Amino acid sequence: MKQVNPQTHSASAAGSINFDENAQVGGDLVSSNKSVVQTGGGNYYGGDVYSGGGKFVGRDESVPIDANEQPEPFTLLHRQVNARENTDPPDRDDLHAELKAMQAELMAGDATDESLVLRHLRYIGRIAPDILQSAMALIANPDNRFPSPALKAVERMKMSSTAR
């Protein structure tokens, strides 16, 4: 990491300054005990910095994102459920329960029961079509590497919704 040593310049002026109509002023006009800090482009914080336990990253440091620190895909779906404004608490609870049950089923790998995933998707769709779309997109995303029975359930769900 590159060290940046801030340069502090203090200046003060006593009396008054008079400008005529053609005068131009550039830079900072400093009065009393104002400090001007030049960091060469980085940030300067004149006091303590509290990061809440997280990392404080400056200009010349980059922090790789650890895949273990990223939220699990289903966490994002649960957040979406919580953000729904007009969802009754019992429906919200049911959505969370269905998502948890479907997630547990998906963890069975190739032993995942396609019909059970399809049942979860249908129930979610009855309560919250927007959550259904997000769940189907999550399962279909190849980066998430869900088992083929889950992918087949999503395809069946897509086909049944276009047949209506």
VMD Tcl script that builds the backbone (N, CA, C; Angstrom):
set m [mol new atoms 492]
animate dup $m
set s [atomselect $m all]
$s set {name element resname resid chain x y z} {
  {N N MET 1 A 0.847 -1.179 0.000}
  {CA C MET 1 A 0.000 0.000 0.000}
  {C C MET 1 A 0.887 1.234 0.000}
  {N N LYS 2 A 0.547 2.192 -0.816}
  {CA C LYS 2 A 1.307 3.434 -0.904}
  {C C LYS 2 A 0.975 4.323 0.276}
  {N N GLN 3 A 1.992 4.830 0.951}
  {CA C GLN 3 A 1.796 5.747 2.081}
  {C C GLN 3 A 1.641 7.155 1.533}
  {N N VAL 4 A 0.640 7.857 1.995}
  {CA C VAL 4 A 0.443 9.251 1.617}
  {C C VAL 4 A 0.607 10.083 2.871}
  {N N ASN 5 A 1.540 10.987 2.842}
  {CA C ASN 5 A 1.768 11.872 3.981}
  {C C ASN 5 A 1.098 13.205 3.700}
  {N N PRO 6 A 0.028 13.493 4.422}
  {CA C PRO 6 A -0.636 14.767 4.190}
  {C C PRO 6 A 0.274 15.936 4.545}
  {N N GLN 7 A 0.164 16.960 3.733}
  {CA C GLN 7 A 0.922 18.180 4.000}
  {C C GLN 7 A -0.062 19.221 4.520}
  {N N THR 8 A 0.220 19.745 5.684}
  {CA C THR 8 A -0.676 20.728 6.292}
  {C C THR 8 A -0.036 22.101 6.203}
  {N N HIS 9 A -0.813 23.044 5.717}
  {CA C HIS 9 A -0.357 24.425 5.621}
  {C C HIS 9 A -1.339 25.278 6.391}
  {N N SER 10 A -0.842 26.105 7.247}
  {CA C SER 10 A -1.702 27.026 7.979}
  {C C SER 10 A -1.364 28.442 7.560}
  {N N ALA 11 A -2.375 29.239 7.486}
  {CA C ALA 11 A -2.159 30.643 7.137}
  {C C ALA 11 A -3.171 31.468 7.906}
  {N N SER 12 A -2.824 32.676 8.157}
  {CA C SER 12 A -3.774 33.552 8.812}
  {C C SER 12 A -3.577 34.958 8.278}
  {N N ALA 13 A -4.612 35.740 8.403}
  {CA C ALA 13 A -4.550 37.123 7.937}
  {C C ALA 13 A -5.204 38.004 8.987}
  {N N ALA 14 A -4.619 39.134 9.206}
  {CA C ALA 14 A -5.199 40.083 10.136}
  {C C ALA 14 A -5.634 41.298 9.329}
  {N N GLY 15 A -6.690 41.913 9.740}
  {CA C GLY 15 A -7.150 43.102 9.040}
  {C C GLY 15 A -8.199 42.736 8.006}
  {N N SER 16 A -8.259 43.530 6.962}
  {CA C SER 16 A -9.259 43.292 5.934}
  {C C SER 16 A -8.600 43.303 4.566}
  {N N ILE 17 A -9.282 42.721 3.609}
  {CA C ILE 17 A -8.789 42.696 2.230}
  {C C ILE 17 A -9.825 43.393 1.376}
  {N N ASN 18 A -9.395 44.313 0.561}
  {CA C ASN 18 A -10.281 45.043 -0.333}
  {C C ASN 18 A -9.968 44.636 -1.769}
  {N N PHE 19 A -11.004 44.355 -2.549}
  {CA C PHE 19 A -10.839 43.970 -3.953}
  {C C PHE 19 A -11.519 45.027 -4.811}
  {N N ASP 20 A -10.907 45.340 -5.949}
  {CA C ASP 20 A -11.611 46.204 -6.882}
  {C C ASP 20 A -12.456 45.328 -7.800}
  {N N GLU 21 A -13.194 45.928 -8.689}
  {CA C GLU 21 A -14.143 45.188 -9.514}
  {C C GLU 21 A -13.486 44.225 -10.490}
  {N N ASN 22 A -12.200 44.344 -10.797}
  {CA C ASN 22 A -11.511 43.456 -11.733}
  {C C ASN 22 A -10.708 42.363 -11.034}
  {N N ALA 23 A -10.787 42.301 -9.724}
  {CA C ALA 23 A -9.978 41.342 -8.978}
  {C C ALA 23 A -10.504 39.917 -9.169}
  {N N GLN 24 A -9.582 38.977 -9.215}
  {CA C GLN 24 A -9.937 37.562 -9.282}
  {C C GLN 24 A -9.180 36.839 -8.180}
  {N N VAL 25 A -9.879 35.939 -7.518}
  {CA C VAL 25 A -9.261 35.186 -6.437}
  {C C VAL 25 A -9.339 33.714 -6.795}
  {N N GLY 26 A -8.227 33.014 -6.641}
  {CA C GLY 26 A -8.211 31.578 -6.894}
  {C C GLY 26 A -7.755 30.854 -5.651}
  {N N GLY 27 A -8.195 29.609 -5.505}
  {CA C GLY 27 A -7.787 28.833 -4.337}
  {C C GLY 27 A -8.655 29.146 -3.147}
  {N N ASP 28 A -8.186 28.749 -1.975}
  {CA C ASP 28 A -8.922 28.971 -0.742}
  {C C ASP 28 A -8.492 30.282 -0.108}
  {N N LEU 29 A -9.452 31.032 0.332}
  {CA C LEU 29 A -9.174 32.206 1.130}
  {C C LEU 29 A -9.261 31.740 2.574}
  {N N VAL 30 A -8.147 31.781 3.276}
  {CA C VAL 30 A -8.060 31.209 4.606}
  {C C VAL 30 A -8.029 32.319 5.637}
  {N N SER 31 A -8.896 32.185 6.612}
  {CA C SER 31 A -8.845 33.125 7.722}
  {C C SER 31 A -8.792 32.335 9.016}
  {N N SER 32 A -8.363 32.918 10.051}
  {CA C SER 32 A -8.170 32.328 11.378}
  {C C SER 32 A -7.254 31.122 11.288}
  {N N ASN 33 A -7.579 29.991 11.906}
  {CA C ASN 33 A -6.657 28.860 11.970}
  {C C ASN 33 A -7.113 27.676 11.126}
  {N N LYS 34 A -7.597 27.905 9.944}
  {CA C LYS 34 A -8.021 26.815 9.071}
  {C C LYS 34 A -6.787 26.114 8.527}
  {N N SER 35 A -6.814 24.779 8.547}
  {CA C SER 35 A -5.726 24.003 7.972}
  {C C SER 35 A -6.134 23.523 6.590}
  {N N VAL 36 A -5.229 23.573 5.667}
  {CA C VAL 36 A -5.444 23.056 4.323}
  {C C VAL 36 A -4.600 21.796 4.202}
  {N N VAL 37 A -5.242 20.684 3.880}
  {CA C VAL 37 A -4.553 19.403 3.808}
  {C C VAL 37 A -4.503 18.954 2.358}
  {N N GLN 38 A -3.321 18.622 1.890}
  {CA C GLN 38 A -3.144 18.106 0.529}
  {C C GLN 38 A -2.672 16.663 0.635}
  {N N THR 39 A -3.501 15.732 0.174}
  {CA C THR 39 A -3.167 14.316 0.285}
  {C C THR 39 A -2.729 13.717 -1.039}
  {N N GLY 40 A -2.701 14.500 -2.082}
  {CA C GLY 40 A -2.340 13.951 -3.377}
  {C C GLY 40 A -3.473 13.148 -3.995}
  {N N GLY 41 A -4.699 13.432 -3.628}
  {CA C GLY 41 A -5.847 12.769 -4.229}
  {C C GLY 41 A -6.581 11.808 -3.316}
  {N N GLY 42 A -6.013 11.471 -2.186}
  {CA C GLY 42 A -6.670 10.549 -1.267}
  {C C GLY 42 A -7.602 11.283 -0.325}
  {N N ASN 43 A -8.287 10.545 0.496}
  {CA C ASN 43 A -9.187 11.126 1.481}
  {C C ASN 43 A -8.420 11.501 2.734}
  {N N TYR 44 A -8.925 12.491 3.439}
  {CA C TYR 44 A -8.347 12.887 4.722}
  {C C TYR 44 A -9.489 13.010 5.714}
  {N N TYR 45 A -9.326 12.385 6.855}
  {CA C TYR 45 A -10.322 12.469 7.916}
  {C C TYR 45 A -9.622 13.046 9.125}
  {N N GLY 46 A -10.114 14.154 9.613}
  {CA C GLY 46 A -9.448 14.865 10.689}
  {C C GLY 46 A -9.674 14.289 12.063}
  {N N GLY 47 A -10.414 13.235 12.184}
  {CA C GLY 47 A -10.670 12.633 13.491}
  {C C GLY 47 A -10.653 11.130 13.392}
  {N N ASP 48 A -11.229 10.504 14.393}
  {CA C ASP 48 A -11.290 9.047 14.394}
  {C C ASP 48 A -12.277 8.571 13.345}
  {N N VAL 49 A -12.023 7.396 12.791}
  {CA C VAL 49 A -12.925 6.777 11.825}
  {C C VAL 49 A -13.446 5.495 12.443}
  {N N TYR 50 A -14.766 5.361 12.504}
  {CA C TYR 50 A -15.371 4.144 13.018}
  {C C TYR 50 A -16.029 3.430 11.855}
  {N N SER 51 A -15.576 2.226 11.569}
  {CA C SER 51 A -16.098 1.492 10.421}
  {C C SER 51 A -17.118 0.438 10.821}
  {N N GLY 52 A -17.484 0.388 12.073}
  {CA C GLY 52 A -18.458 -0.602 12.509}
  {C C GLY 52 A -17.909 -2.014 12.491}
  {N N GLY 53 A -16.611 -2.155 12.533}
  {CA C GLY 53 A -15.998 -3.477 12.515}
  {C C GLY 53 A -15.608 -3.933 11.126}
  {N N GLY 54 A -16.013 -3.187 10.103}
  {CA C GLY 54 A -15.663 -3.553 8.731}
  {C C GLY 54 A -14.305 -3.001 8.353}
  {N N LYS 55 A -13.988 -3.160 7.097}
  {CA C LYS 55 A -12.698 -2.695 6.602}
  {C C LYS 55 A -12.828 -1.252 6.122}
  {N N PHE 56 A -11.833 -0.464 6.413}
  {CA C PHE 56 A -11.775 0.903 5.918}
  {C C PHE 56 A -10.734 0.916 4.812}
  {N N VAL 57 A -11.162 1.176 3.592}
  {CA C VAL 57 A -10.272 1.082 2.444}
  {C C VAL 57 A -10.060 2.468 1.872}
  {N N GLY 58 A -8.801 2.828 1.700}
  {CA C GLY 58 A -8.455 4.119 1.128}
  {C C GLY 58 A -8.234 4.032 -0.363}
  {N N ARG 59 A -7.672 5.078 -0.908}
  {CA C ARG 59 A -7.506 5.211 -2.344}
  {C C ARG 59 A -6.584 4.169 -2.947}
  {N N ASP 60 A -5.472 3.856 -2.298}
  {CA C ASP 60 A -4.456 3.018 -2.907}
  {C C ASP 60 A -4.540 1.555 -2.493}
  {N N GLU 61 A -5.607 1.169 -1.864}
  {CA C GLU 61 A -5.741 -0.221 -1.436}
  {C C GLU 61 A -7.003 -0.796 -2.052}
  {N N SER 62 A -6.894 -2.016 -2.528}
  {CA C SER 62 A -8.083 -2.695 -3.002}
  {C C SER 62 A -8.263 -3.946 -2.172}
  {N N VAL 63 A -9.502 -4.301 -1.946}
  {CA C VAL 63 A -9.809 -5.455 -1.130}
  {C C VAL 63 A -10.570 -6.443 -1.997}
  {N N PRO 64 A -10.019 -7.640 -2.191}
  {CA C PRO 64 A -10.755 -8.628 -2.987}
  {C C PRO 64 A -12.016 -9.051 -2.250}
  {N N ILE 65 A -13.057 -9.305 -2.998}
  {CA C ILE 65 A -14.307 -9.729 -2.394}
  {C C ILE 65 A -14.243 -11.233 -2.197}
  {N N ASP 66 A -14.435 -11.644 -0.986}
  {CA C ASP 66 A -14.425 -13.052 -0.637}
  {C C ASP 66 A -15.821 -13.611 -0.888}
  {N N ALA 67 A -15.902 -14.675 -1.664}
  {CA C ALA 67 A -17.202 -15.267 -1.975}
  {C C ALA 67 A -17.943 -15.668 -0.705}
  {N N ASN 68 A -17.222 -15.963 0.356}
  {CA C ASN 68 A -17.878 -16.344 1.610}
  {C C ASN 68 A -18.562 -15.164 2.280}
  {N N GLU 69 A -18.183 -13.949 1.920}
  {CA C GLU 69 A -18.775 -12.758 2.531}
  {C C GLU 69 A -20.006 -12.282 1.784}
  {N N GLN 70 A -20.213 -12.777 0.569}
  {CA C GLN 70 A -21.364 -12.333 -0.205}
  {C C GLN 70 A -22.615 -13.031 0.315}
  {N N PRO 71 A -23.744 -12.326 0.267}
  {CA C PRO 71 A -24.954 -12.961 0.765}
  {C C PRO 71 A -25.328 -14.164 -0.104}
  {N N GLU 72 A -25.849 -15.172 0.540}
  {CA C GLU 72 A -26.315 -16.350 -0.170}
  {C C GLU 72 A -27.482 -15.938 -1.059}
  {N N PRO 73 A -27.649 -16.571 -2.225}
  {CA C PRO 73 A -28.722 -16.149 -3.136}
  {C C PRO 73 A -30.099 -16.108 -2.476}
  {N N PHE 74 A -30.394 -17.074 -1.614}
  {CA C PHE 74 A -31.712 -17.075 -0.990}
  {C C PHE 74 A -31.868 -15.948 0.016}
  {N N THR 75 A -30.769 -15.451 0.556}
  {CA C THR 75 A -30.844 -14.307 1.461}
  {C C THR 75 A -31.442 -13.114 0.728}
  {N N LEU 76 A -31.062 -12.957 -0.518}
  {CA C LEU 76 A -31.599 -11.849 -1.316}
  {C C LEU 76 A -33.101 -12.010 -1.531}
  {N N LEU 77 A -33.553 -13.240 -1.731}
  {CA C LEU 77 A -35.002 -13.467 -1.878}
  {C C LEU 77 A -35.740 -13.142 -0.581}
  {N N HIS 78 A -35.162 -13.536 0.543}
  {CA C HIS 78 A -35.806 -13.220 1.831}
  {C C HIS 78 A -35.869 -11.707 2.049}
  {N N ARG 79 A -34.834 -11.008 1.633}
  {CA C ARG 79 A -34.858 -9.539 1.742}
  {C C ARG 79 A -35.954 -8.952 0.861}
  {N N GLN 80 A -36.118 -9.542 -0.324}
  {CA C GLN 80 A -37.164 -9.062 -1.233}
  {C C GLN 80 A -38.542 -9.286 -0.614}
  {N N VAL 81 A -38.724 -10.419 0.053}
  {CA C VAL 81 A -39.995 -10.690 0.741}
  {C C VAL 81 A -40.229 -9.639 1.822}
  {N N ASN 82 A -39.201 -9.353 2.607}
  {CA C ASN 82 A -39.341 -8.366 3.677}
  {C C ASN 82 A -39.630 -6.970 3.146}
  {N N ALA 83 A -39.187 -6.677 1.940}
  {CA C ALA 83 A -39.379 -5.341 1.368}
  {C C ALA 83 A -40.767 -5.152 0.758}
  {N N ARG 84 A -41.536 -6.227 0.628}
  {CA C ARG 84 A -42.883 -6.117 0.046}
  {C C ARG 84 A -43.780 -5.360 1.026}
  {N N GLU 85 A -44.321 -4.254 0.594}
  {CA C GLU 85 A -45.082 -3.383 1.488}
  {C C GLU 85 A -46.473 -3.900 1.816}
  {N N ASN 86 A -47.148 -4.489 0.855}
  {CA C ASN 86 A -48.551 -4.859 1.062}
  {C C ASN 86 A -48.732 -6.353 1.304}
  {N N THR 87 A -47.776 -6.982 1.940}
  {CA C THR 87 A -47.884 -8.409 2.233}
  {C C THR 87 A -48.273 -8.578 3.699}
  {N N ASP 88 A -49.360 -9.300 3.922}
  {CA C ASP 88 A -49.802 -9.571 5.290}
  {C C ASP 88 A -48.758 -10.417 6.006}
  {N N PRO 89 A -48.613 -10.233 7.319}
  {CA C PRO 89 A -47.628 -11.024 8.074}
  {C C PRO 89 A -47.758 -12.542 7.889}
  {N N PRO 90 A -48.974 -13.118 7.868}
  {CA C PRO 90 A -49.050 -14.568 7.645}
  {C C PRO 90 A -48.525 -14.980 6.260}
  {N N ASP 91 A -48.829 -14.175 5.239}
  {CA C ASP 91 A -48.321 -14.471 3.898}
  {C C ASP 91 A -46.801 -14.318 3.847}
  {N N ARG 92 A -46.296 -13.307 4.537}
  {CA C ARG 92 A -44.838 -13.100 4.593}
  {C C ARG 92 A -44.169 -14.313 5.240}
  {N N ASP 93 A -44.767 -14.789 6.347}
  {CA C ASP 93 A -44.225 -15.965 7.029}
  {C C ASP 93 A -44.267 -17.189 6.122}
  {N N ASP 94 A -45.378 -17.345 5.379}
  {CA C ASP 94 A -45.492 -18.482 4.456}
  {C C ASP 94 A -44.439 -18.412 3.355}
  {N N LEU 95 A -44.203 -17.220 2.835}
  {CA C LEU 95 A -43.188 -17.070 1.787}
  {C C LEU 95 A -41.805 -17.461 2.320}
  {N N HIS 96 A -41.481 -16.993 3.520}
  {CA C HIS 96 A -40.186 -17.353 4.110}
  {C C HIS 96 A -40.088 -18.866 4.307}
  {N N ALA 97 A -41.171 -19.471 4.783}
  {CA C ALA 97 A -41.161 -20.917 5.015}
  {C C ALA 97 A -40.995 -21.681 3.706}
  {N N GLU 98 A -41.691 -21.254 2.665}
  {CA C GLU 98 A -41.567 -21.922 1.364}
  {C C GLU 98 A -40.158 -21.781 0.795}
  {N N LEU 99 A -39.599 -20.591 0.924}
  {CA C LEU 99 A -38.238 -20.384 0.426}
  {C C LEU 99 A -37.236 -21.259 1.177}
  {N N LYS 100 A -37.397 -21.340 2.490}
  {CA C LYS 100 A -36.485 -22.178 3.295}
  {C C LYS 100 A -36.632 -23.655 2.924}
  {N N ALA 101 A -37.873 -24.102 2.764}
  {CA C ALA 101 A -38.110 -25.499 2.412}
  {C C ALA 101 A -37.563 -25.808 1.017}
  {N N MET 102 A -37.753 -24.879 0.090}
  {CA C MET 102 A -37.243 -25.094 -1.265}
  {C C MET 102 A -35.714 -25.097 -1.255}
  {N N GLN 103 A -35.114 -24.214 -0.496}
  {CA C GLN 103 A -33.655 -24.172 -0.402}
  {C C GLN 103 A -33.121 -25.491 0.160}
  {N N ALA 104 A -33.777 -26.012 1.178}
  {CA C ALA 104 A -33.354 -27.285 1.761}
  {C C ALA 104 A -33.468 -28.406 0.729}
  {N N GLU 105 A -34.534 -28.383 -0.053}
  {CA C GLU 105 A -34.707 -29.406 -1.092}
  {C C GLU 105 A -33.621 -29.290 -2.159}
  {N N LEU 106 A -33.258 -28.077 -2.511}
  {CA C LEU 106 A -32.221 -27.880 -3.531}
  {C C LEU 106 A -30.853 -28.351 -3.065}
  {N N MET 107 A -30.640 -28.393 -1.772}
  {CA C MET 107 A -29.352 -28.838 -1.233}
  {C C MET 107 A -29.175 -30.359 -1.356}
  {N N ALA 108 A -30.228 -31.055 -1.791}
  {CA C ALA 108 A -30.146 -32.510 -1.957}
  {C C ALA 108 A -29.393 -32.892 -3.230}
  {N N GLY 109 A -28.964 -31.895 -3.980}
  {CA C GLY 109 A -28.211 -32.181 -5.203}
  {C C GLY 109 A -29.078 -32.856 -6.246}
  {N N ASP 110 A -28.526 -33.885 -6.905}
  {CA C ASP 110 A -29.286 -34.571 -7.950}
  {C C ASP 110 A -30.449 -35.378 -7.397}
  {N N ALA 111 A -30.502 -35.558 -6.084}
  {CA C ALA 111 A -31.632 -36.243 -5.448}
  {C C ALA 111 A -32.796 -35.279 -5.203}
  {N N THR 112 A -32.654 -34.030 -5.629}
  {CA C THR 112 A -33.720 -33.042 -5.470}
  {C C THR 112 A -34.983 -33.547 -6.155}
  {N N ASP 113 A -36.105 -33.413 -5.469}
  {CA C ASP 113 A -37.398 -33.851 -5.995}
  {C C ASP 113 A -37.982 -32.713 -6.843}
  {N N GLU 114 A -37.999 -32.926 -8.142}
  {CA C GLU 114 A -38.480 -31.910 -9.077}
  {C C GLU 114 A -39.918 -31.493 -8.762}
  {N N SER 115 A -40.782 -32.452 -8.453}
  {CA C SER 115 A -42.186 -32.123 -8.188}
  {C C SER 115 A -42.333 -31.299 -6.907}
  {N N LEU 116 A -41.470 -31.542 -5.930}
  {CA C LEU 116 A -41.524 -30.768 -4.698}
  {C C LEU 116 A -41.077 -29.318 -4.945}
  {N N VAL 117 A -40.033 -29.133 -5.741}
  {CA C VAL 117 A -39.583 -27.779 -6.102}
  {C C VAL 117 A -40.689 -27.066 -6.864}
  {N N LEU 118 A -41.328 -27.786 -7.781}
  {CA C LEU 118 A -42.424 -27.206 -8.554}
  {C C LEU 118 A -43.575 -26.782 -7.639}
  {N N ARG 119 A -43.876 -27.597 -6.634}
  {CA C ARG 119 A -44.935 -27.276 -5.668}
  {C C ARG 119 A -44.588 -25.998 -4.891}
  {N N HIS 120 A -43.330 -25.895 -4.463}
  {CA C HIS 120 A -42.902 -24.680 -3.754}
  {C C HIS 120 A -43.049 -23.450 -4.657}
  {N N LEU 121 A -42.625 -23.588 -5.894}
  {CA C LEU 121 A -42.710 -22.462 -6.836}
  {C C LEU 121 A -44.165 -22.044 -7.060}
  {N N ARG 122 A -45.045 -23.005 -7.220}
  {CA C ARG 122 A -46.463 -22.677 -7.436}
  {C C ARG 122 A -47.046 -21.935 -6.235}
  {N N TYR 123 A -46.730 -22.413 -5.043}
  {CA C TYR 123 A -47.260 -21.777 -3.834}
  {C C TYR 123 A -46.727 -20.349 -3.712}
  {N N ILE 124 A -45.442 -20.164 -3.961}
  {CA C ILE 124 A -44.848 -18.822 -3.922}
  {C C ILE 124 A -45.532 -17.921 -4.943}
  {N N GLY 125 A -45.781 -18.455 -6.143}
  {CA C GLY 125 A -46.421 -17.678 -7.205}
  {C C GLY 125 A -47.832 -17.252 -6.874}
  {N N ARG 126 A -48.554 -18.058 -6.093}
  {CA C ARG 126 A -49.922 -17.690 -5.699}
  {C C ARG 126 A -49.930 -16.477 -4.775}
  {N N ILE 127 A -48.927 -16.397 -3.915}
  {CA C ILE 127 A -48.867 -15.291 -2.952}
  {C C ILE 127 A -48.168 -14.072 -3.545}
  {N N ALA 128 A -47.055 -14.310 -4.243}
  {CA C ALA 128 A -46.203 -13.198 -4.686}
  {C C ALA 128 A -45.566 -13.513 -6.041}
  {N N PRO 129 A -46.237 -13.146 -7.129}
  {CA C PRO 129 A -45.683 -13.424 -8.458}
  {C C PRO 129 A -44.284 -12.813 -8.675}
  {N N ASP 130 A -44.013 -11.679 -8.041}
  {CA C ASP 130 A -42.692 -11.058 -8.196}
  {C C ASP 130 A -41.604 -11.904 -7.537}
  {N N ILE 131 A -41.915 -12.500 -6.398}
  {CA C ILE 131 A -40.954 -13.370 -5.723}
  {C C ILE 131 A -40.763 -14.647 -6.537}
  {N N LEU 132 A -41.846 -15.140 -7.144}
  {CA C LEU 132 A -41.746 -16.318 -8.017}
  {C C LEU 132 A -40.758 -16.050 -9.154}
  {N N GLN 133 A -40.898 -14.902 -9.801}
  {CA C GLN 133 A -40.000 -14.576 -10.916}
  {C C GLN 133 A -38.546 -14.507 -10.445}
  {N N SER 134 A -38.333 -13.908 -9.287}
  {CA C SER 134 A -36.971 -13.812 -8.753}
  {C C SER 134 A -36.424 -15.185 -8.393}
  {N N ALA 135 A -37.268 -16.035 -7.798}
  {CA C ALA 135 A -36.826 -17.382 -7.417}
  {C C ALA 135 A -36.485 -18.204 -8.652}
  {N N MET 136 A -37.311 -18.098 -9.691}
  {CA C MET 136 A -37.034 -18.842 -10.928}
  {C C MET 136 A -35.749 -18.350 -11.582}
  {N N ALA 137 A -35.528 -17.043 -11.568}
  {CA C ALA 137 A -34.294 -16.496 -12.141}
  {C C ALA 137 A -33.078 -16.950 -11.334}
  {N N LEU 138 A -33.236 -17.002 -10.032}
  {CA C LEU 138 A -32.144 -17.444 -9.161}
  {C C LEU 138 A -31.776 -18.895 -9.451}
  {N N ILE 139 A -32.779 -19.755 -9.571}
  {CA C ILE 139 A -32.524 -21.169 -9.828}
  {C C ILE 139 A -31.950 -21.371 -11.228}
  {N N ALA 140 A -32.457 -20.625 -12.197}
  {CA C ALA 140 A -32.010 -20.789 -13.588}
  {C C ALA 140 A -30.617 -20.204 -13.842}
  {N N ASN 141 A -30.142 -19.356 -12.969}
  {CA C ASN 141 A -28.833 -18.728 -13.145}
  {C C ASN 141 A -27.741 -19.799 -13.056}
  {N N PRO 142 A -26.982 -20.010 -14.141}
  {CA C PRO 142 A -25.965 -21.069 -14.129}
  {C C PRO 142 A -24.866 -20.841 -13.091}
  {N N ASP 143 A -24.642 -19.609 -12.686}
  {CA C ASP 143 A -23.615 -19.333 -11.672}
  {C C ASP 143 A -23.962 -19.968 -10.325}
  {N N ASN 144 A -25.248 -20.190 -10.073}
  {CA C ASN 144 A -25.673 -20.751 -8.793}
  {C C ASN 144 A -25.579 -22.277 -8.755}
  {N N ARG 145 A -25.452 -22.897 -9.904}
  {CA C ARG 145 A -25.229 -24.351 -10.029}
  {C C ARG 145 A -26.237 -25.190 -9.250}
  {N N PHE 146 A -27.510 -24.904 -9.472}
  {CA C PHE 146 A -28.529 -25.727 -8.845}
  {C C PHE 146 A -28.680 -27.021 -9.639}
  {N N PRO 147 A -29.152 -28.090 -9.001}
  {CA C PRO 147 A -29.235 -29.391 -9.663}
  {C C PRO 147 A -30.256 -29.407 -10.801}
  {N N SER 148 A -30.063 -30.337 -11.725}
  {CA C SER 148 A -30.920 -30.393 -12.909}
  {C C SER 148 A -32.400 -30.588 -12.588}
  {N N PRO 149 A -32.802 -31.343 -11.543}
  {CA C PRO 149 A -34.243 -31.411 -11.254}
  {C C PRO 149 A -34.841 -30.035 -10.944}
  {N N ALA 150 A -34.074 -29.158 -10.317}
  {CA C ALA 150 A -34.566 -27.806 -10.028}
  {C C ALA 150 A -34.711 -27.014 -11.322}
  {N N LEU 151 A -33.748 -27.169 -12.217}
  {CA C LEU 151 A -33.824 -26.472 -13.505}
  {C C LEU 151 A -35.030 -26.954 -14.306}
  {N N LYS 152 A -35.298 -28.255 -14.251}
  {CA C LYS 152 A -36.471 -28.808 -14.946}
  {C C LYS 152 A -37.758 -28.256 -14.344}
  {N N ALA 153 A -37.800 -28.096 -13.025}
  {CA C ALA 153 A -38.989 -27.542 -12.368}
  {C C ALA 153 A -39.248 -26.116 -12.839}
  {N N VAL 154 A -38.179 -25.341 -12.982}
  {CA C VAL 154 A -38.324 -23.967 -13.471}
  {C C VAL 154 A -38.844 -23.978 -14.909}
  {N N GLU 155 A -38.309 -24.850 -15.742}
  {CA C GLU 155 A -38.780 -24.932 -17.136}
  {C C GLU 155 A -40.256 -25.333 -17.185}
  {N N ARG 156 A -40.647 -26.281 -16.366}
  {CA C ARG 156 A -42.059 -26.696 -16.318}
  {C C ARG 156 A -42.937 -25.539 -15.852}
  {N N MET 157 A -42.446 -24.769 -14.895}
  {CA C MET 157 A -43.209 -23.625 -14.387}
  {C C MET 157 A -43.372 -22.572 -15.484}
  {N N LYS 158 A -42.306 -22.348 -16.237}
  {CA C LYS 158 A -42.377 -21.381 -17.349}
  {C C LYS 158 A -43.389 -21.844 -18.395}
  {N N MET 159 A -43.361 -23.141 -18.720}
  {CA C MET 159 A -44.271 -23.683 -19.731}
  {C C MET 159 A -45.719 -23.596 -19.265}
  {N N SER 160 A -45.963 -23.875 -17.993}
  {CA C SER 160 A -47.340 -23.827 -17.492}
  {C C SER 160 A -47.860 -22.391 -17.439}
  {N N SER 161 A -46.982 -21.418 -17.225}
  {CA C SER 161 A -47.440 -20.027 -17.178}
  {C C SER 161 A -47.687 -19.482 -18.578}
  {N N THR 162 A -47.000 -19.996 -19.599}
  {CA C THR 162 A -47.248 -19.529 -20.968}
  {C C THR 162 A -48.445 -20.221 -21.561}
  {N N ALA 163 A -48.842 -21.382 -21.029}
  {CA C ALA 163 A -50.005 -22.109 -21.547}
  {C C ALA 163 A -51.306 -21.466 -21.113}
  {N N ARG 164 A -51.272 -20.635 -20.099}
  {CA C ARG 164 A -52.499 -19.997 -19.585}
  {C C ARG 164 A -52.917 -18.820 -20.390}
}
mol reanalyze $m
mol bondsrecalc $m
mol representation Tube
mol addrep $m
